[in-house]
Amino acid sequence: MAVSNGASDGLIVSFGEMLIDFVPTVSGVSLAEAPGFLKAPGGAPANVAIAVARLGGRSAFLGKLGDDEFGHMLAGILKENGVIGDGILFDQGARTALAFVTLRADGEREFMFYRNPSADMLLTPEELNLEIIRRAKVFHYGSISLIVEPCRSAHLKAMEVAKEAGALLSYDPNLREPLWPSREEARQQIMSIWEKAEVIKVSDVELEFLTGSDKVDDAAALSLWHSGLKLLLVTLGEKGCRYYTKHFHGAVDAYHVKTVDTTGAGDAFIGALLCKIVDDQSVLEDEKRLREVLKFANACGAITTTKKGAIPALPNESEVLGLLKGK
């Protein structure tokens, strides 16, 4: 089965943070040693929204930015990329979040955040655009919005409204340990909404963190299974991904590319998956079709690692099909 081309009609709403990543111009050095930084828009939920739009899907971003130059720049980037911005708010009292990202020699990252507090943390339940949430066929979110109030309450309400309106709930915890008061608090809060989600994507590192196991295997993954889940995904970087449903499970190999920066690869992966299932969730019950979708998603993730920064690297459909065809 070929992965379908063409624009999707179903709306994917992505909730959470958007920020500026400052990425060193040189890989493999500490923040202090970096000679300069490249300013790159980021934030996992925003990356997912743009990933979807770039692949021809319909997406909206729901979150709060600072009423500052960076905030308006980020809102402009969403708009330029075709993301619906009706759910974006601006806070006059807090700045847009910043993150300094250290790129290790292998392309993996370490983070230092400036959020004290940042505007995304101050979104209240009353400020939510409920109309856009109710229009969502898929409602996607992470866990950073669970760290502090009032954003945590806004997150919980948005999930509830989306679920009541019939949306598929998609969760990528996107663990950022430095932002949490403790590892235990992170684990507890990430798991506090676990059983609401129908699609969950975790990385191998997040799987180890959440299970306390040092093994990334089927037993560890299935310990995170819950009865309402339709698809559990474990991404394995250069080793591809594993998938688990009620009726089948397996693995799909990665595409090998020259990795420069892994930022946004997981967001490209989940954005591609959501884009391909939003109008036909029966894919989740058909292993052959699901494997084709996951090959496509793996290709999206791989391409994203070939450039610095997340959003500039997110691929369009023709780039992905080029990699799939071996061009």
Buried (B, 14 or more C-beta within 10 A) or exposed (E): EEBBEEEBEBBBBBBBBBBBBBBBEEBEBEBEEBEEBBEBBBBBBBBBBBBBBBBBBBBBBBBBBBBBEBBBBBBEBBEEBBBBBEBBBBBEEBBBBBBBBBBEEEBBBEBEBBBEBBBBBBBBBEBBBBEBBBBBBBBBBBBBBBBBEBBBBBBBBBBEBBBEBEBBBBBBBBBBEEBBEEEEEBBEBBEEBBEBBBBBBBBBBBBBBBBEBEEBEBEBBEEBBEEEBBBBBBBBBBEBBBBBBEEEBBBBEBBEBEBBBBBBBBBBBBBBBBBBBBBEBEBBBBBEBBBBBBBBBBBBBBBBBBBBBBBEBBBBBEBBBBBBEEE
